[in-house]
Amino acid sequence: MSGASIGTFKHLPPILTVKYDFLPHEVLQPYVGVGVNFTIISDVNLSVPNVGTLKLNSTSVGPALQAGFDYKIADHWYLNANVKLAKLGSDVDLVGVGRVSTVRIDPYLFGFGYRFGG
C-alpha cells in the first residue's frame, strides 16, 4: 500500500528529563530517563486534494523516555550516546470546517555528545 503525500511541517521537540545512572562511578555508565517534551510545530503546509487546507496545533506537550550511556575516556571527559522517544500529538483542523481528526507524531531522537566535567 502506498500513501499519498499531503504536505509537510516542521517540529522542534525540546525535552526535559530526569535520569537514573545505574553505575555512576564506572567507566561505562548506562542510564534511563523519563520526562516531558514541549514541541513547537511550525511551517505547516498540508492540503488534501479536492478537500482543502489542513492546520495543526502550534504546540504539543507529552511524555518522553530516554536510554543511553556515558563512557569515561579520561578524568572529566566523557563520550555520550542516547535515544529518546517523544510522544507528540495534534488536532487536525480543516480550514473552514474545524477539527476533523488527530495525528500522532512519535519520533525517536538519537543523540551523541561529548560531556565536559565530572
DSSP file (Angstrom, degrees, kcal/mol; ACC not computed):
  #  RESIDUE AA STRUCTURE BP1 BP2  ACC     N-H-->O    O-->H-N    N-H-->O    O-->H-N    TCO  KAPPA ALPHA  PHI   PSI    X-CA   Y-CA   Z-CA
    1    1 A M              0   0    0      0, 0.0     2,-0.5     0, 0.0     0, 0.0   0.000 360.0 360.0 360.0 130.9    0.0    0.0    0.0
    2    2 A S        -     0   0    0      0, 0.0     2,-0.2     0, 0.0     0, 0.0  -0.915 360.0-142.1-110.3 129.3    1.4    3.4   -1.0
    3    3 A G        -     0   0    0     -2,-0.5     2,-0.4     1,-0.0     0, 0.0  -0.611  14.4-125.6 -89.4 150.0    0.4    6.5    0.9
    4    4 A A        -     0   0    0     -2,-0.2     2,-0.4     1,-0.0    -1,-0.0  -0.750  23.8-119.3 -92.1 139.5   -0.2    9.8   -0.8
    5    5 A S        -     0   0    0     -2,-0.4     3,-0.1     1,-0.1    -1,-0.0  -0.630  27.1-179.4 -77.8 131.6    1.8   12.9    0.4
    6    6 A I        -     0   0    0     -2,-0.4    41,-2.9     1,-0.3     2,-0.3   0.338  55.7 -78.9-111.9   4.4   -0.5   15.7    1.7
    7    7 A G  E     -A   46   0A   0     39,-0.2    -1,-0.3     2,-0.0     2,-0.3  -0.915  47.0 -82.1 137.9-161.5    2.3   18.1    2.6
    8    8 A T  E     +A   45   0A   0     37,-1.7    37,-3.2    -2,-0.3     2,-0.3  -0.910  25.3 178.4-142.0 164.2    5.0   18.9    5.2
    9    9 A F  E     -     0   0A   0     -2,-0.3     2,-0.3    35,-0.2    34,-0.2  -0.955  22.8-125.7-158.3 165.5    5.5   20.6    8.5
   10   10 A K  E     -A   42   0A   0     32,-2.9    32,-2.5    -2,-0.3     2,-0.3  -0.849  20.1-168.5-114.4 152.6    8.4   21.1   10.9
   11   11 A H  E     -A   41   0A   0     -2,-0.3    30,-0.2    30,-0.2    48,-0.0  -0.998  13.4-162.9-143.8 142.1    8.7   20.3   14.6
   12   12 A L  E     -A   40   0A   0     28,-2.2    28,-2.3    -2,-0.3    -2,-0.0  -0.959  12.0-171.1-121.0 107.6   11.1   21.2   17.4
   13   13 A P        -     0   0    0      0, 0.0    26,-0.2     0, 0.0     2,-0.1  -0.609   1.3-172.0-105.7  75.3   10.7   18.8   20.4
   14   14 A P        -     0   0    0      0, 0.0    24,-1.9     0, 0.0     2,-0.4  -0.417  14.2-157.0 -61.7 139.4   12.9   20.1   23.3
   15   15 A I  E     -B   37   0A   0     22,-0.2     2,-0.5    -2,-0.1    22,-0.2  -0.968  16.3-161.2-127.3 134.4   12.8   17.5   26.1
   16   16 A L  E     +B   36   0A   0     20,-2.7    20,-2.2    -2,-0.4     2,-0.3  -0.970  25.2 174.4-112.4 119.3   13.5   17.8   29.8
   17   17 A T  E     -B   35   0A   0     -2,-0.5     2,-0.5    18,-0.2    18,-0.2  -0.884  30.8-144.0-126.6 156.5   14.3   14.5   31.5
   18   18 A V  E     -B   34   0A   0     16,-2.5    16,-2.0    -2,-0.3     2,-0.3  -0.974  30.7-158.6-110.8 131.1   15.4   13.2   34.9
   19   19 A K  E     -B   33   0A   0     -2,-0.5     2,-0.5    14,-0.2    14,-0.3  -0.831  15.5-146.2-119.3 154.8   17.8   10.3   34.6
   20   20 A Y  E     -B   32   0A   0     12,-3.2    12,-1.6    -2,-0.3     2,-0.5  -0.973  14.6-148.4-116.2 121.9   18.9    7.4   36.8
   21   21 A D  E     -B   31   0A   0     -2,-0.5    10,-0.2    10,-0.2    48,-0.0  -0.797   5.3-164.6 -90.0 123.2   22.5    6.3   36.4
   22   22 A F  S    S+     0   0    0      8,-2.3    -1,-0.2    -2,-0.5     9,-0.1   0.886  88.0  17.8 -73.4 -39.8   22.9    2.5   37.1
   23   23 A L  S >  S+     0   0    0      7,-0.6     3,-1.6     1,-0.1    -1,-0.2  -0.623  71.1 169.8-132.7  72.1   26.7    2.6   37.6
   24   24 A P  T 3  S+     0   0    0      0, 0.0    -1,-0.1     0, 0.0     5,-0.1   0.664  77.2  45.4 -66.1 -16.8   27.7    6.3   38.2
   25   25 A H  T 3  S+     0   0    0      3,-0.1     2,-0.2     0, 0.0     4,-0.1   0.244  95.5  93.9-110.8  13.7   31.3    5.5   39.2
   26   26 A E  S <  S-     0   0    0     -3,-1.6    46,-0.2     2,-0.1     3,-0.1  -0.520  83.9-112.9-100.2 169.6   32.2    3.1   36.4
   27   27 A V  S    S+     0   0    0      1,-0.2    45,-2.9    -2,-0.2     2,-0.6   0.926 111.8  45.8 -66.1 -45.1   33.9    3.7   33.1
   28   28 A L  E    S- C   0  71A   0     43,-0.2    43,-0.2    41,-0.0    -1,-0.2  -0.904  75.7-173.3-100.9 120.6   30.7    2.7   31.2
   29   29 A Q  E     - C   0  70A   0     41,-3.2    41,-1.6    -2,-0.6     2,-0.1  -0.796   2.5-168.3-120.8  87.8   27.7    4.5   32.8
   30   30 A P  E     + C   0  69A   0      0, 0.0    -8,-2.3     0, 0.0    -7,-0.6  -0.399  12.9 176.5 -73.0 153.2   24.3    3.4   31.4
   31   31 A Y  E     -BC  21  68A   0     37,-2.7    37,-2.2   -10,-0.2     2,-0.3  -0.978  22.4-152.7-150.5 162.4   21.2    5.3   32.3
   32   32 A V  E     -BC  20  67A   0    -12,-1.6   -12,-3.2    -2,-0.3     2,-0.3  -0.940  18.6-171.0-130.6 156.9   17.5    5.7   31.7
   33   33 A G  E     -BC  19  66A   0     33,-2.7    33,-2.2    -2,-0.3     2,-0.3  -0.975  14.3-161.0-147.7 160.8   15.3    8.7   32.0
   34   34 A V  E     +BC  18  65A   0    -16,-2.0   -16,-2.5    -2,-0.3     2,-0.3  -0.987  31.8 121.8-139.3 147.3   11.8   10.0   32.0
   35   35 A G  E     -BC  17  64A   0     29,-2.3    29,-1.8    -2,-0.3     2,-0.3  -0.859  48.4 -76.6-172.1-153.5   10.5   13.4   31.3
   36   36 A V  E     -BC  16  63A   0    -20,-2.2   -20,-2.7    27,-0.3     2,-0.4  -0.967  25.1-151.9-136.1 147.2    8.3   15.8   29.3
   37   37 A N  E     -BC  15  62A   0     25,-3.0    25,-1.9    -2,-0.3     2,-0.5  -0.938   3.8-160.2-119.8 148.1    8.6   17.4   25.9
   38   38 A F  E     - C   0  61A   0    -24,-1.9     2,-0.4    -2,-0.4    23,-0.2  -0.917  22.4-161.3-123.6 100.6    7.1   20.7   24.7
   39   39 A T  E     - C   0  60A   0     21,-3.2    21,-1.8    -2,-0.5     2,-0.6  -0.675  10.7-151.7 -95.0 136.3    7.0   20.6   20.9
   40   40 A I  E     -AC  12  59A   0    -28,-2.3   -28,-2.2    -2,-0.4     2,-0.5  -0.921  11.5-159.0-104.1 121.9    6.7   23.6   18.7
   41   41 A I  E     +A   11   0A   0     17,-2.7     2,-0.3    -2,-0.6   -30,-0.2  -0.883  23.8 158.3-104.4 129.0    5.1   22.8   15.3
   42   42 A S  E     +A   10   0A   0    -32,-2.5   -32,-2.9    -2,-0.5    15,-0.0  -0.854  42.2  39.0-142.7 175.0    5.7   25.3   12.5
   43   43 A D  E     -     0   0A   0     -2,-0.3     2,-0.5   -34,-0.2    -1,-0.2   0.872  68.4-173.2  48.1  47.4    5.8   25.7    8.7
   44   44 A V  E     +     0   0A   0    -35,-0.2   -35,-0.2    -3,-0.1     2,-0.2  -0.595  15.9 167.8 -74.8 122.2    2.6   23.7    8.3
   45   45 A N  E     +A    8   0A   0    -37,-3.2   -37,-1.7    -2,-0.5     2,-0.4  -0.670  18.3 147.3-135.7  77.0    1.9   23.1    4.6
   46   46 A L  E     +AD   7  54A   0      8,-0.7     8,-2.3   -39,-0.2     2,-0.3  -0.936  11.5 159.7-120.6 136.3   -0.8   20.4    4.5
   47   47 A S  E     - D   0  53A   0    -41,-2.9     6,-0.2    -2,-0.4    47,-0.0  -0.968  29.1-145.0-155.8 137.5   -3.6   20.1    1.9
   48   48 A V  E >>  - D   0  52A   0      4,-2.8     3,-2.3    -2,-0.3     4,-2.1  -0.923  37.7-111.8-102.7 121.5   -5.9   17.3    0.8
   49   49 A P  T 34 S+     0   0    0      0, 0.0    -2,-0.0     0, 0.0   -43,-0.0  -0.225  98.9   4.8 -54.4 137.3   -6.6   17.5   -3.0
   50   50 A N  T 34 S+     0   0    0      1,-0.1    -3,-0.0     0, 0.0     0, 0.0   0.543 128.8  65.4  64.7  10.0  -10.3   18.4   -3.7
   51   51 A V  T <4 S-     0   0    0     -3,-2.3     2,-0.3     1,-0.2    -1,-0.1   0.666  96.4-111.7-121.6 -57.9  -10.9   18.8    0.1
   52   52 A G  E  <  -D   48   0A   0     -4,-2.1    -4,-2.8    42,-0.0     2,-0.3  -0.918  39.5 -37.0 149.9-175.1   -9.0   21.7    1.4
   53   53 A T  E     -D   47   0A   0     -2,-0.3    42,-2.7    -6,-0.2     2,-0.3  -0.608  47.6-148.5 -85.6 139.4   -6.2   23.0    3.6
   54   54 A L  E     -DE  46  94A   0     -8,-2.3    -8,-0.7    -2,-0.3     2,-0.3  -0.836   8.0-161.4-108.5 146.9   -5.3   21.4    6.9
   55   55 A K  E     - E   0  93A   0     38,-2.7    38,-2.7    -2,-0.3     2,-0.3  -0.930   2.6-155.0-123.6 149.9   -3.9   23.1   10.0
   56   56 A L  E     - E   0  92A   0     -2,-0.3    36,-0.2    36,-0.2   -12,-0.1  -0.846  33.8 -91.6-116.6 157.4   -2.2   21.6   13.1
   57   57 A N        -     0   0    0     34,-0.8    -1,-0.1    -2,-0.3   -16,-0.0  -0.313  32.9-129.8 -57.6 152.5   -1.9   23.0   16.7
   58   58 A S  S    S+     0   0    0    -18,-0.1   -17,-2.7     1,-0.0     2,-0.3   0.641  85.2  31.0 -84.2 -13.6    1.2   25.1   17.1
   59   59 A T  E     -C   40   0A   0    -19,-0.2     2,-0.3   -48,-0.0   -19,-0.2  -0.952  58.5-168.6-140.7 161.3    2.4   23.2   20.2
   60   60 A S  E     -C   39   0A   0    -21,-1.8   -21,-3.2    -2,-0.3     2,-0.4  -0.983   5.3-161.5-147.7 139.1    2.2   19.8   21.8
   61   61 A V  E     +C   38   0A   0     -2,-0.3   -23,-0.2   -23,-0.2    -2,-0.0  -0.983  29.4 138.1-121.5 134.1    3.1   18.6   25.3
   62   62 A G  E     -C   37   0A   0    -25,-1.9   -25,-3.0    -2,-0.4    26,-0.1  -0.976  49.1 -74.8-163.3 173.2    3.7   14.9   26.1
   63   63 A P  E     -C   36   0A   0      0, 0.0    24,-2.4     0, 0.0     2,-0.3  -0.293  38.3-160.1 -74.9 161.6    5.8   12.3   27.9
   64   64 A A  E     -CF  35  86A   0    -29,-1.8   -29,-2.3    22,-0.2     2,-0.3  -0.996   5.2-158.7-142.6 145.7    9.3   11.3   26.9
   65   65 A L  E     -CF  34  85A   0     20,-2.1    20,-2.3    -2,-0.3     2,-0.3  -0.911  11.3-170.0-121.9 152.1   11.6    8.3   27.6
   66   66 A Q  E     +CF  33  84A   0    -33,-2.2   -33,-2.7    -2,-0.3     2,-0.3  -0.995  11.6 175.5-143.9 145.2   15.4    8.2   27.4
   67   67 A A  E     +CF  32  83A   0     16,-2.0    16,-2.7    -2,-0.3     2,-0.3  -0.980  26.9 115.1-145.4 142.6   18.1    5.5   27.5
   68   68 A G  E     -CF  31  82A   0    -37,-2.2   -37,-2.7    -2,-0.3     2,-0.3  -0.959  41.7-115.6-176.6-167.2   21.8    5.9   26.9
   69   69 A F  E     -CF  30  81A   0     12,-2.5    12,-2.0    -2,-0.3     2,-0.4  -0.994   6.3-141.6-153.5 153.6   25.3    5.7   28.3
   70   70 A D  E     -CF  29  80A   0    -41,-1.6   -41,-3.2    -2,-0.3     2,-0.5  -0.941  17.4-157.1-109.9 140.0   28.3    7.9   29.2
   71   71 A Y  E     -CF  28  79A   0      8,-3.1     8,-2.6    -2,-0.4     2,-0.4  -0.973  13.9-136.2-122.1 117.6   31.7    6.4   28.5
   72   72 A K  E     + F   0  78A   0    -45,-2.9     6,-0.2    -2,-0.5     3,-0.1  -0.585  28.3 169.8 -76.3 121.6   34.6    7.9   30.5
   73   73 A I  E     -     0   0A   0      4,-2.3     2,-0.3    -2,-0.4     5,-0.2   0.619  68.8 -17.8-105.7 -17.5   37.7    8.4   28.3
   74   74 A A  E >  S- F   0  77A   0      3,-1.4     3,-2.4     0, 0.0    -1,-0.4  -0.945  99.3 -49.1-169.9 171.2   39.7   10.5   30.8
   75   75 A D  T 3  S-     0   0    0      1,-0.3    42,-0.1    -2,-0.3     3,-0.1  -0.349 127.9  -3.7 -54.1 124.7   39.2   12.4   34.0
   76   76 A H  T 3  S+     0   0    0      1,-0.1    41,-2.2    40,-0.1     2,-0.4   0.585 112.6 105.9  67.8  13.8   36.3   14.8   33.4
   77   77 A W  E <   +FG  74 116A   0     -3,-2.4    -4,-2.3    39,-0.2    -3,-1.4  -0.989  43.0 169.5-127.7 126.6   35.9   13.7   29.7
   78   78 A Y  E     -FG  72 115A   0     37,-1.9    37,-1.9    -2,-0.4     2,-0.4  -0.965  28.5-141.3-135.8 148.3   33.1   11.5   28.5
   79   79 A L  E     -FG  71 114A   0     -8,-2.6    -8,-3.1    -2,-0.3     2,-0.4  -0.857  27.3-161.9 -99.7 147.1   31.5   10.3   25.3
   80   80 A N  E     +FG  70 113A   0     33,-2.4    33,-2.5    -2,-0.4     2,-0.3  -0.979  17.4 175.1-133.8 143.3   27.7   10.0   25.3
   81   81 A A  E     +FG  69 112A   0    -12,-2.0   -12,-2.5    -2,-0.4     2,-0.3  -0.985  15.8 157.7-141.9 140.5   25.1    8.3   23.2
   82   82 A N  E     -FG  68 111A   0     29,-2.4    29,-3.0    -2,-0.3     2,-0.4  -0.988  27.9-145.9-156.4 162.7   21.4    8.2   23.8
   83   83 A V  E     -FG  67 110A   0    -16,-2.7   -16,-2.0    -2,-0.3     2,-0.4  -0.997  16.1-167.6-132.7 139.5   18.0    7.6   22.3
   84   84 A K  E     -FG  66 109A   0     25,-2.8    25,-3.0    -2,-0.4     2,-0.5  -0.946  11.4-152.7-125.7 147.3   14.7    9.4   23.3
   85   85 A L  E     -FG  65 108A   0    -20,-2.3   -20,-2.1    -2,-0.4     2,-0.5  -0.988  15.2-167.4-117.4 121.2   11.1    8.7   22.4
   86   86 A A  E     -F   64   0A   0     21,-2.0     2,-0.7    -2,-0.5   -22,-0.2  -0.923  13.5-143.5-110.6 132.1    8.9   11.7   22.5
   87   87 A K        +     0   0    0    -24,-2.4     2,-0.3    -2,-0.5    19,-0.2  -0.855  29.3 173.2 -96.1 114.9    5.1   11.4   22.3
   88   88 A L  E     + H   0 105A   0     17,-1.1    17,-2.0    -2,-0.7     2,-0.3  -0.880   5.9 171.6-121.9 152.2    3.6   14.2   20.3
   89   89 A G  E     - H   0 104A   0     -2,-0.3     2,-0.3    15,-0.2    15,-0.2  -0.990   6.6-176.4-155.5 159.2    0.1   14.8   19.1
   90   90 A S  E     - H   0 103A   0     13,-1.9    13,-2.6    -2,-0.3     2,-0.2  -0.991  29.6-112.9-155.0 149.0   -2.0   17.5   17.4
   91   91 A D  E     - H   0 102A   0     -2,-0.3   -34,-0.8    11,-0.2     2,-0.6  -0.585  30.5-138.7 -74.1 147.7   -5.6   18.2   16.4
   92   92 A V  E     -EH  56 101A   0      9,-3.1     8,-3.1    -2,-0.2     9,-1.4  -0.959  20.4-167.5-111.5 118.5   -6.1   18.3   12.6
   93   93 A D  E     -EH  55  99A   0    -38,-2.7   -38,-2.7    -2,-0.6     2,-0.6  -0.892  16.4-142.7-108.9 134.6   -8.4   21.1   11.5
   94   94 A L  E >>  -EH  54  98A   0      4,-2.8     3,-2.7    -2,-0.4     4,-2.5  -0.861  38.1-108.5 -90.5 122.3   -9.9   21.5    8.1
   95   95 A V  T 34 S+     0   0    0    -42,-2.7   -42,-0.1    -2,-0.6    -1,-0.0  -0.280 103.3  12.4 -55.6 127.5   -9.9   25.2    7.3
   96   96 A G  T 34 S+     0   0    0      1,-0.1    -1,-0.3   -44,-0.1   -44,-0.0   0.289 128.8  57.0  88.7  -8.7  -13.5   26.5    7.3
   97   97 A V  T <4 S-     0   0    0     -3,-2.7     2,-0.3     1,-0.2    -2,-0.2   0.721  91.6-136.9-118.3 -45.1  -14.8   23.3    9.0
   98   98 A G  E  <  +H   94   0A   0     -4,-2.5    -4,-2.8     0, 0.0    -1,-0.2  -0.799  58.4   6.0 114.4-160.6  -12.9   22.7   12.3
   99   99 A R  E     +H   93   0A   0     -2,-0.3    -6,-0.3    -6,-0.3     3,-0.1  -0.372  53.5 161.2 -65.7 128.4  -11.5   19.6   13.9
  100  100 A V  E     -     0   0A   0     -8,-3.1     2,-0.3     1,-0.3    -7,-0.2   0.534  62.5 -21.7-120.8 -15.9  -11.6   16.6   11.6
  101  101 A S  E     -H   92   0A   0     -9,-1.4    -9,-3.1     2,-0.0    -1,-0.3  -0.959  56.9-111.6-170.9-177.5   -9.0   14.3   13.2
  102  102 A T  E     -H   91   0A   0     -2,-0.3     2,-0.4   -11,-0.3   -11,-0.2  -0.927  21.5-148.7-129.5 159.8   -5.9   14.0   15.3
  103  103 A V  E     -H   90   0A   0    -13,-2.6   -13,-1.9    -2,-0.3     2,-0.5  -0.989   2.8-148.9-131.1 140.6   -2.4   13.0   14.4
  104  104 A R  E     -H   89   0A   0     -2,-0.4     2,-0.5   -15,-0.2   -15,-0.2  -0.933  12.6-178.1-107.9 130.6    0.3   11.2   16.5
  105  105 A I  E     +H   88   0A   0    -17,-2.0   -17,-1.1    -2,-0.5    -2,-0.0  -0.926   7.3 170.5-128.0 103.1    3.9   12.0   15.8
  106  106 A D        -     0   0    0     -2,-0.5   -19,-0.2   -19,-0.2     2,-0.1  -0.687  13.5-174.8-119.2  77.6    6.2    9.9   18.0
  107  107 A P        -     0   0    0      0, 0.0   -21,-2.0     0, 0.0     2,-0.5  -0.385  22.8-135.5 -76.9 149.6    9.7   10.4   16.8
  108  108 A Y  E     -G   85   0A   0    -23,-0.2     2,-0.5    -2,-0.1   -23,-0.2  -0.897  23.0-156.9 -93.6 131.0   12.8    8.6   18.0
  109  109 A L  E     -G   84   0A   0    -25,-3.0   -25,-2.8    -2,-0.5     2,-0.4  -0.950   2.7-158.5-115.0 127.0   15.6   11.1   18.6
  110  110 A F  E     -G   83   0A   0     -2,-0.5     2,-0.4   -27,-0.2   -27,-0.2  -0.881  11.7-172.9-108.4 135.1   19.2    9.9   18.6
  111  111 A G  E     -G   82   0A   0    -29,-3.0   -29,-2.4    -2,-0.4     2,-0.4  -0.959  14.0-177.3-131.1 146.8   22.0   11.9   20.3
  112  112 A F  E     +G   81   0A   0     -2,-0.4     2,-0.3   -31,-0.2   -31,-0.2  -0.991  22.6 158.8-135.2 142.0   25.7   11.7   20.5
  113  113 A G  E     -G   80   0A   0    -33,-2.5   -33,-2.4    -2,-0.4     2,-0.4  -0.925  40.1-123.9-156.2 178.6   27.8   14.0   22.6
  114  114 A Y  E     -G   79   0A   0     -2,-0.3     2,-0.5   -35,-0.2   -35,-0.2  -0.977  28.0-154.4-134.2 114.9   30.9   14.9   24.5
  115  115 A R  E     -G   78   0A   0    -37,-1.9   -37,-1.9    -2,-0.4     2,-0.4  -0.801   2.4-156.6-100.1 131.1   30.5   15.8   28.1
  116  116 A F  E     +G   77   0A   0     -2,-0.5   -39,-0.2   -39,-0.2     2,-0.1  -0.836  57.6  27.9-100.1 140.2   33.0   18.1   29.9
  117  117 A G              0   0    0    -41,-2.2    -2,-0.1    -2,-0.4   -41,-0.1  -0.314 360.0 360.0 100.3 175.7   33.3   17.9   33.6
  118  118 A G              0   0    0     -2,-0.1    -1,-0.1   -43,-0.1   -42,-0.1   0.463 360.0 360.0-121.9 360.0   32.8   15.2   36.1
